Amino acid sequence: MPSKRFWAKNNPDLDYKETVEKTKFFIENFDYQKFIHLSSVSARCQLHTVYGQNKKKSEEIVKQNSKNLILRLGPMYGEGLEKGVLIDMLNSKTVYVSGSSKYSFTNIKWICEWILKNLDNFVGKKEIGSKDFIVLSQIANNINSRSRFEGEIDDQIILDDDKYNTKSQDVYAFLKRLIK
């Protein structure tokens, strides 16, 4: 299964339907006190792509109600991870972004715990996750990956004023468990 961003590029009409039209459907057809929309930092930093544009359009629908919450997530890792740059590097496959790309990796478990703890504390738009980053080529070197990097710089960095108790460097412990 290709990444969602790659799939969106190759299926722009379907991605629009699955991202924008479904968001609009849920907003218009369900009763709720507060709509929680999980989005992506791609809605900020990848507006030149179909994926980023559709994420941004779905956010625009959600933010029409000031009581709603949009949570932008960055690159994640954790139990059940089956695809993405980390898996590609573990398998020494080609990674279709520049090795100079900076990623703010965050454990999915931390994200879930943060959401449960803070669900009622915020409205509007918020980026959550690790505030630091790792350059992808550094990860490849650290895990002795033979991956080649092809493509443009694709920085996926969390920008938020709050301090979070998670660090991108924690991804190394996760990767070491997968290598064994």
Secondary structure, DSSP 8 states (H G I E B T S, - for coil): ---HHHHHHH-HHHHHIIIIIHHHHHHHHS--SS-EEEEETHHHH-TTSHHHHHHHHHHHHHTTSTT-EEEEE--EE-TT--SSHHHHHHTT--BSS-TT-EE--EEHHHHHHHHHHHTTT--EEEEES-SS-EEHHHHHHHTT----B-S----B----SS--S--GGGHHHHHHHHH-
